[in-house]
Amino acid sequence: MSAFVANRVHKPSKQFLKFRQQLFHSSLSAIFSCLKPYMEEHYDIVRCGDGHYRRVIYGLGPYIADYPEQVLAACIVQGWCTL
């Protein structure tokens, strides 16, 4: 059994919330690490549908998520009102 079991007992603790947040962001970082060089200064030369070769800098489109996942991705506090 692991030293830190994720269950309802640990859910409200700040340590577990921080762990979950870091796990989410480090996972996304690892998944998209191969794209990072092509999303910054470096470009990729790609043959397009019209037969011409073009320099391409890649980007990511919209990220669709429910509200709790948006809160996690944006690193904000859930349930606070700005008024």
Helices and strands as residue ranges (DSSP letters): H 14-32, G 36-39, E 44-47, E 53-56, H 67-74
